[in-house]
Amino acid sequence: MGSFSEKQEALVKESWEIIKHNIPELSLRFFTLILEIAPAAKKMFSFLKDTDEIPHNNPKLKAHAVKVFKMTCESAIQLHEKGEVVVGETTLKWLGSIHLQKGVIDPHFEVVKEALLRTVQEGTGDKWSEEMNGAWAEAYDHLATAIKNEMKI
């Protein structure tokens, strides 16, 4: 993973400004995509495992999706400014332990990445570009690596 440019940071921030106004719908879309790609992932989310459909008004679903979007966006900013993802040590330890506890393995991070990128693409419409996709992908990869390092996988 190379250095993260000012332009990449700007692309992530610009797209976040667009998608954050449509979080309820995009959160739902994000989890719908995760389950389309990997139906077995349903059991990993407490707010999904006891239902046959994705709950439209579930605050936990929305909160989880927002965390993924925001942390990826913050990763982009940190990558440009510091050259690495700097998540608070306690947050990173917690993320590592919860992902380990839920049985998350490498391929799961790829599923989330694919769902994230498709959600951002749909959410940004005609503003989306391959360059924007690459910026989100790289920011997410760095964040996922930081979490995996805490998980020791």
MIKE-881125 format. One line per field, with one value per residue: residue number from 1; residue in three letters; chain; x, y, z of N, C-alpha, C, O, CB in turn. Coordinates in steps of 0.2 Angstrom, whole numbers, plus 5000, padded with zeros to 4 digits. Glycine has a CB too. Example, Ala and Ser with C-alpha at 12.3 -4.5 7.8 and 13.67 -1.06 7.14 Angstrom:
<torlums>
i 1/2
aa ala/ser
ch A/A
n.east 5066/5064
n.north 4972/4989
n.up 5039/5035
ca.east 5062/5068
ca.north 4978/4995
ca.up 5039/5036
c.east 5066/5064
c.north 4984/5000
c.up 5039/5039
o.east 5071/5067
o.north 4983/5006
o.up 5042/5040
cb.east 5057/5070
cb.north 4978/4997
cb.up 5045/5029
</torlums>
This chain:
<torlums>
i 1/2/3/4/5/6/7/8/9/10/11/12/13/14/15/16/17/18/19/20/21/22/23/24/25/26/27/28/29/30/31/32/33/34/35/36/37/38/39/40/41/42/43/44/45/46/47/48/49/50/51/52/53/54/55/56/57/58/59/60/61/62/63/64/65/66/67/68/69/70/71/72/73/74/75/76/77/78/79/80/81/82/83/84/85/86/87/88/89/90/91/92/93/94/95/96/97/98/99/100/101/102/103/104/105/106/107/108/109/110/111/112/113/114/115/116/117/118/119/120/121/122/123/124/125/126/127/128/129/130/131/132/133/134/135/136/137/138/139/140/141/142/143/144/145/146/147/148/149/150/151/152/153
aa met/gly/ser/phe/ser/glu/lys/gln/glu/ala/leu/val/lys/glu/ser/trp/glu/ile/ile/lys/his/asn/ile/pro/glu/leu/ser/leu/arg/phe/phe/thr/leu/ile/leu/glu/ile/ala/pro/ala/ala/lys/lys/met/phe/ser/phe/leu/lys/asp/thr/asp/glu/ile/pro/his/asn/asn/pro/lys/leu/lys/ala/his/ala/val/lys/val/phe/lys/met/thr/cys/glu/ser/ala/ile/gln/leu/his/glu/lys/gly/glu/val/val/val/gly/glu/thr/thr/leu/lys/trp/leu/gly/ser/ile/his/leu/gln/lys/gly/val/ile/asp/pro/his/phe/glu/val/val/lys/glu/ala/leu/leu/arg/thr/val/gln/glu/gly/thr/gly/asp/lys/trp/ser/glu/glu/met/asn/gly/ala/trp/ala/glu/ala/tyr/asp/his/leu/ala/thr/ala/ile/lys/asn/glu/met/lys/ile
ch A/A/A/A/A/A/A/A/A/A/A/A/A/A/A/A/A/A/A/A/A/A/A/A/A/A/A/A/A/A/A/A/A/A/A/A/A/A/A/A/A/A/A/A/A/A/A/A/A/A/A/A/A/A/A/A/A/A/A/A/A/A/A/A/A/A/A/A/A/A/A/A/A/A/A/A/A/A/A/A/A/A/A/A/A/A/A/A/A/A/A/A/A/A/A/A/A/A/A/A/A/A/A/A/A/A/A/A/A/A/A/A/A/A/A/A/A/A/A/A/A/A/A/A/A/A/A/A/A/A/A/A/A/A/A/A/A/A/A/A/A/A/A/A/A/A/A/A/A/A/A/A/A
n.east 5004/5004/5008/4996/4987/4984/4974/4967/4962/4954/4944/4938/4933/4925/4915/4910/4903/4893/4886/4883/4871/4861/4861/4852/4845/4857/4864/4855/4856/4870/4871/4862/4869/4881/4875/4870/4882/4888/4879/4880/4885/4876/4873/4883/4880/4872/4860/4854/4854/4842/4832/4822/4823/4832/4831/4822/4821/4831/4841/4854/4859/4860/4869/4880/4884/4886/4898/4907/4908/4912/4924/4932/4932/4939/4951/4956/4959/4969/4978/4983/4988/4996/5002/4998/4985/4978/4970/4962/4970/4963/4951/4955/4959/4947/4940/4948/4946/4932/4929/4937/4931/4918/4922/4927/4936/4949/4943/4930/4933/4935/4922/4915/4922/4919/4905/4905/4912/4903/4891/4896/4898/4885/4879/4885/4882/4883/4895/4904/4919/4933/4944/4940/4934/4946/4952/4944/4945/4958/4959/4950/4957/4969/4963/4957/4968/4974/4965/4965/4978/4977/4969/4978/4978
n.north 4994/5010/5028/5039/5051/5069/5071/5059/5058/5070/5065/5054/5062/5071/5062/5056/5067/5068/5055/5055/5061/5052/5042/5032/5024/5020/5013/5002/4997/4994/4983/4974/4971/4965/4953/4948/4945/4936/4926/4919/4927/4933/4928/4933/4946/4953/4960/4955/4941/4935/4937/4936/4945/4960/4972/4987/4998/4998/5003/4999/4993/5004/5011/5003/5003/5016/5018/5010/5017/5030/5027/5023/5034/5043/5036/5038/5052/5052/5044/5052/5063/5057/5046/5033/5023/5029/5023/5026/5018/5010/5009/5002/4990/4985/4984/4974/4963/4961/4958/4946/4938/4937/4928/4933/4932/4933/4933/4939/4952/4956/4954/4964/4975/4975/4977/4989/4998/4996/5002/5015/5019/5018/5027/5039/5041/5050/5056/5047/5038/5029/5032/5038/5026/5019/5026/5025/5011/5009/5016/5009/4996/4999/5002/4990/4981/4987/4983/4969/4967/4969/4958/4948/4941
n.up 5000/4995/4997/5003/4994/4994/4985/4985/4998/4997/4988/4995/5006/5000/4994/5005/5011/5002/5003/5017/5019/5016/5025/5032/5021/5014/5023/5025/5012/5012/5021/5015/5003/5009/5014/5002/4996/5005/5012/5024/5033/5041/5054/5061/5065/5078/5077/5066/5066/5071/5062/5047/5037/5033/5045/5043/5051/5061/5074/5077/5066/5057/5065/5065/5051/5049/5057/5050/5038/5042/5049/5039/5031/5040/5041/5029/5030/5040/5034/5024/5031/5041/5036/5040/5048/5062/5074/5090/5103/5112/5106/5094/5100/5105/5093/5087/5097/5097/5083/5083/5092/5086/5076/5064/5049/5037/5023/5026/5028/5015/5009/5016/5011/4998/4998/5004/4994/4983/4989/4991/4978/4973/4981/4978/4965/4949/4952/4956/4953/4945/4952/4964/4969/4971/4981/4992/4993/4996/5008/5016/5016/5023/5036/5039/5039/5051/5061/5059/5063/5077/5079/5077/5065
ca.east 5000/5008/5006/4989/4988/4979/4968/4963/4959/4948/4939/4934/4929/4919/4910/4907/4899/4887/4882/4881/4864/4857/4863/4847/4845/4863/4865/4852/4859/4876/4870/4859/4875/4885/4871/4869/4888/4890/4873/4881/4888/4870/4874/4889/4878/4867/4854/4852/4853/4835/4826/4823/4825/4835/4826/4823/4822/4835/4846/4860/4861/4862/4875/4886/4886/4889/4904/4911/4909/4916/4931/4935/4934/4944/4957/4959/4962/4975/4983/4986/4991/5001/5005/4996/4979/4979/4963/4963/4972/4957/4946/4957/4959/4940/4938/4951/4943/4925/4930/4940/4925/4913/4924/4929/4942/4951/4938/4925/4935/4934/4915/4913/4925/4915/4899/4906/4913/4897/4887/4898/4897/4878/4877/4888/4879/4887/4901/4908/4924/4937/4949/4936/4934/4953/4954/4940/4948/4965/4958/4948/4962/4973/4959/4956/4975/4975/4960/4968/4984/4975/4967/4983/4976
ca.north 5000/5016/5034/5041/5058/5074/5070/5053/5061/5074/5061/5051/5067/5073/5057/5056/5073/5066/5049/5055/5064/5047/5036/5026/5020/5017/5008/4996/4994/4991/4976/4970/4969/4960/4947/4945/4942/4931/4925/4916/4933/4936/4926/4937/4952/4952/4963/4952/4934/4932/4939/4933/4951/4966/4977/4993/5004/4995/5008/4996/4992/5010/5014/4999/5005/5023/5017/5008/5023/5035/5025/5022/5041/5045/5032/5042/5058/5050/5041/5057/5067/5054/5040/5027/5023/5029/5023/5026/5011/5006/5007/4997/4984/4983/4982/4968/4958/4960/4954/4940/4935/4935/4924/4936/4930/4937/4934/4943/4959/4957/4955/4971/4980/4975/4980/4997/5001/4996/5007/5022/5020/5019/5033/5045/5042/5052/5059/5041/5037/5023/5035/5038/5019/5017/5030/5021/5004/5009/5018/5003/4991/5001/5001/4982/4979/4989/4979/4962/4967/4968/4951/4944/4936
ca.up 5000/4994/5001/5002/4992/4996/4981/4987/5004/4995/4985/5001/5010/4995/4993/5012/5011/4998/5006/5024/5019/5015/5029/5033/5015/5012/5028/5023/5006/5014/5024/5010/4999/5013/5014/4995/4994/5010/5017/5031/5038/5045/5061/5065/5068/5083/5075/5060/5066/5073/5058/5040/5033/5036/5048/5040/5056/5066/5075/5078/5059/5055/5069/5063/5045/5050/5060/5045/5033/5045/5051/5033/5029/5045/5039/5023/5032/5044/5029/5020/5036/5046/5033/5043/5051/5069/5078/5097/5105/5116/5100/5090/5104/5106/5087/5086/5101/5095/5077/5084/5096/5081/5071/5058/5046/5031/5018/5028/5027/5008/5008/5019/5007/4991/5000/5005/4988/4979/4992/4990/4971/4972/4985/4975/4958/4944/4955/4957/4948/4947/4956/4970/4971/4973/4987/4997/4994/5000/5015/5020/5017/5029/5042/5040/5042/5058/5065/5059/5067/5084/5080/5075/5059
c.east 5005/5006/5000/4990/4983/4973/4964/4959/4953/4943/4935/4930/4923/4913/4906/4902/4892/4883/4880/4874/4859/4858/4858/4846/4851/4865/4862/4855/4866/4876/4866/4864/4879/4881/4870/4876/4890/4884/4874/4884/4882/4871/4879/4886/4872/4860/4851/4850/4846/4830/4828/4824/4829/4831/4827/4824/4826/4841/4853/4863/4864/4869/4881/4888/4889/4896/4909/4913/4913/4923/4935/4937/4939/4951/4960/4962/4969/4980/4987/4990/4997/5004/5003/4989/4980/4972/4965/4965/4967/4952/4948/4958/4952/4938/4941/4948/4936/4925/4932/4934/4920/4915/4926/4936/4943/4946/4932/4927/4934/4927/4913/4916/4921/4909/4900/4907/4907/4892/4889/4897/4889/4876/4880/4885/4884/4894/4906/4913/4929/4942/4946/4936/4941/4954/4950/4943/4954/4964/4955/4953/4967/4969/4958/4963/4976/4971/4963/4974/4983/4972/4972/4982/4980
c.north 5006/5022/5036/5049/5062/5073/5064/5055/5065/5070/5057/5056/5069/5068/5056/5061/5072/5061/5050/5058/5058/5041/5030/5022/5017/5012/5001/4993/4991/4984/4971/4967/4964/4953/4944/4942/4936/4930/4923/4921/4935/4934/4930/4944/4951/4955/4960/4944/4931/4934/4936/4939/4956/4971/4984/4999/5002/5000/5005/4995/4998/5012/5010/5002/5012/5022/5015/5013/5028/5033/5025/5029/5044/5042/5036/5048/5057/5047/5047/5062/5064/5048/5033/5028/5023/5029/5023/5019/5007/5004/5002/4990/4981/4980/4975/4962/4956/4956/4947/4935/4933/4930/4926/4934/4934/4938/4938/4950/4961/4958/4962/4976/4981/4978/4988/5000/5001/5001/5014/5023/5022/5026/5040/5046/5044/5055/5053/5041/5031/5026/5036/5031/5017/5020/5026/5014/5004/5011/5012/4997/4993/5000/4994/4979/4981/4984/4971/4961/4966/4961/4946/4938/4938
c.up 5000/4999/4998/5000/4994/4991/4983/4993/5002/4992/4990/5005/5006/4995/5000/5013/5007/5001/5013/5024/5018/5018/5030/5027/5013/5017/5027/5017/5007/5016/5019/5005/5003/5013/5007/4994/4998/5015/5024/5036/5043/5052/5065/5067/5072/5081/5069/5061/5068/5068/5051/5035/5036/5038/5046/5045/5062/5068/5075/5071/5057/5058/5066/5056/5045/5052/5054/5040/5036/5047/5045/5031/5034/5043/5033/5025/5036/5039/5026/5025/5040/5042/5036/5046/5059/5072/5085/5099/5108/5110/5096/5094/5104/5099/5085/5090/5099/5088/5078/5087/5091/5076/5064/5055/5040/5026/5020/5027/5020/5006/5010/5014/5000/4993/5001/4999/4984/4982/4991/4983/4970/4975/4982/4967/4953/4946/4956/4951/4950/4952/4964/4973/4974/4980/4993/4998/4998/5007/5019/5021/5023/5036/5044/5042/5049/5063/5065/5063/5075/5085/5079/5070/5053
o.east 5009/5002/4998/4992/4977/4967/4958/4953/4947/4937/4929/4924/4918/4908/4900/4896/4887/4877/4875/4870/4853/4858/4860/4847/4851/4869/4865/4855/4867/4879/4868/4864/4881/4885/4869/4876/4892/4884/4871/4884/4883/4869/4879/4890/4867/4855/4846/4846/4845/4824/4833/4826/4829/4826/4833/4827/4825/4845/4858/4869/4869/4873/4886/4894/4894/4901/4915/4919/4918/4927/4941/4943/4944/4956/4966/4968/4974/4986/4993/4996/5002/5009/5005/4987/4984/4969/4970/4961/4966/4949/4945/4956/4951/4935/4938/4946/4934/4921/4930/4933/4917/4911/4926/4940/4939/4945/4929/4922/4932/4925/4909/4913/4920/4906/4896/4904/4906/4888/4885/4895/4888/4872/4877/4886/4890/4898/4912/4912/4929/4945/4950/4937/4941/4958/4953/4944/4955/4967/4957/4953/4969/4972/4959/4963/4978/4973/4963/4976/4986/4973/4971/4984/4980
o.north 5007/5021/5036/5053/5060/5074/5065/5053/5064/5072/5057/5055/5070/5070/5055/5060/5074/5061/5047/5057/5060/5035/5025/5016/5011/5007/4996/4987/4985/4979/4965/4961/4959/4948/4938/4936/4931/4933/4924/4920/4938/4938/4929/4947/4948/4952/4962/4941/4925/4934/4935/4937/4956/4973/4987/5004/5004/5001/5008/4995/4999/5015/5013/5002/5013/5026/5017/5014/5030/5037/5026/5030/5047/5045/5037/5050/5060/5049/5047/5063/5067/5045/5028/5034/5019/5035/5020/5014/5001/4999/4997/4985/4975/4975/4970/4957/4950/4951/4942/4930/4927/4928/4923/4934/4938/4944/4942/4954/4967/4962/4965/4981/4986/4982/4992/5006/5007/5005/5018/5029/5027/5030/5045/5052/5041/5057/5055/5042/5030/5022/5034/5030/5014/5017/5025/5012/5000/5009/5011/4995/4988/4998/4992/4975/4977/4982/4968/4956/4962/4958/4940/4933/4935
o.up 5004/5003/4992/5004/4997/4994/4983/4994/5005/4993/4990/5006/5009/4995/5000/5015/5009/5002/5015/5030/5018/5016/5029/5028/5012/5015/5027/5017/5005/5014/5020/5004/5000/5012/5007/4991/4996/5020/5029/5042/5048/5056/5071/5072/5070/5083/5066/5058/5066/5070/5049/5029/5042/5035/5046/5044/5068/5063/5074/5070/5054/5055/5066/5055/5042/5050/5054/5038/5033/5046/5045/5028/5031/5044/5033/5023/5034/5040/5025/5024/5041/5045/5033/5048/5061/5073/5087/5097/5106/5111/5094/5091/5103/5099/5083/5088/5099/5087/5075/5086/5092/5071/5059/5059/5037/5024/5015/5025/5018/5002/5007/5012/4998/4988/4998/4998/4980/4979/4989/4981/4966/4973/4983/4965/4952/4942/4957/4945/4956/4957/4968/4979/4979/4984/4998/5004/5002/5012/5025/5026/5027/5041/5049/5047/5053/5068/5070/5066/5078/5090/5081/5071/5048
cb.east 4995/5008/5012/4985/4988/4982/4970/4968/4964/4951/4942/4939/4934/4922/4913/4912/4902/4889/4887/4885/4864/4857/4866/4840/4842/4868/4863/4844/4861/4880/4866/4854/4879/4886/4864/4868/4894/4896/4868/4887/4890/4864/4876/4894/4876/4869/4855/4857/4858/4834/4827/4816/4818/4840/4827/4816/4815/4838/4844/4860/4855/4856/4874/4884/4879/4885/4904/4908/4902/4912/4930/4931/4927/4942/4956/4953/4957/4973/4980/4981/4986/4998/5012/5001/4974/4983/4959/4957/4978/4954/4944/4965/4962/4936/4940/4958/4943/4921/4934/4946/4922/4910/4919/4929/4942/4957/4935/4923/4942/4937/4911/4916/4932/4914/4896/4913/4919/4894/4887/4906/4898/4873/4880/4895/4874/4884/4900/4904/4929/4941/4951/4929/4932/4958/4952/4933/4949/4969/4953/4942/4967/4975/4952/4954/4980/4973/4953/4969/4988/4969/4961/4985/4969
cb.north 5000/5018/5039/5040/5058/5081/5069/5047/5065/5079/5056/5047/5072/5075/5050/5056/5080/5064/5043/5059/5069/5046/5038/5029/5025/5023/5010/4998/5000/4995/4977/4974/4975/4962/4948/4951/4947/4933/4920/4911/4938/4933/4918/4939/4957/4955/4971/4952/4931/4934/4947/4930/4954/4969/4976/4995/5006/4988/5012/4989/4989/5015/5012/4992/5005/5027/5012/5002/5026/5038/5018/5018/5045/5044/5025/5043/5062/5044/5036/5062/5070/5051/5041/5024/5017/5036/5017/5029/5012/5010/5014/4999/4985/4989/4987/4968/4960/4966/4958/4940/4940/4942/4918/4944/4922/4934/4927/4942/4960/4951/4950/4972/4978/4968/4977/4997/4997/4989/5005/5022/5014/5014/5033/5045/5047/5057/5062/5035/5044/5021/5043/5041/5014/5019/5037/5021/5001/5014/5024/5000/4991/5008/5004/4979/4982/4996/4979/4960/4973/4973/4950/4940/4935
cb.up 5006/4987/5000/5008/4984/4995/4973/4989/5009/4990/4980/5006/5012/4988/4991/5018/5009/4991/5006/5028/5014/5007/5035/5035/5009/5011/5036/5022/5001/5019/5031/5006/4997/5020/5018/4990/4995/5014/5013/5030/5034/5042/5061/5060/5062/5090/5074/5055/5072/5080/5058/5038/5030/5030/5056/5036/5058/5065/5082/5082/5055/5056/5076/5063/5040/5054/5065/5041/5031/5052/5055/5027/5030/5052/5037/5018/5037/5049/5024/5017/5041/5052/5033/5049/5049/5071/5076/5101/5110/5121/5096/5088/5111/5108/5081/5088/5108/5094/5072/5089/5101/5078/5070/5059/5044/5028/5016/5036/5029/5004/5012/5026/5005/4989/5006/5010/4984/4979/5000/4991/4967/4975/4992/4975/4958/4939/4962/4957/4946/4941/4954/4970/4965/4968/4986/4995/4987/4996/5015/5015/5010/5028/5041/5033/5037/5059/5062/5051/5066/5085/5074/5082/5058
</torlums>
